[in-house]
Amino acid sequence: MSEQETHHFSTTPVDVAIKSLQRQVDQLKRIINKTDEVENQGTESNEKELKDQIKKLETANAKAEYRIKMLLRTLEEKEKK
């Protein structure tokens, strides 16, 4: 192709539309990637919070079970007397 033909094709509305659409696709991809990053960060922090909460609940549960065992022992000893 000659230089004039190349220049003609590069200034046609179709070419301009394709370039514009490609830019929009690239922008949408960046938006999606940012959204995924934000969701991942939110998920990671939420996961950490849930793990911390699980640990606290497990500790509270173990303490409650220990207290129950002690109370049952105390009741058994009082019933024997």
Beta strands, then each sheet from edge to edge (+ up, - down):
end
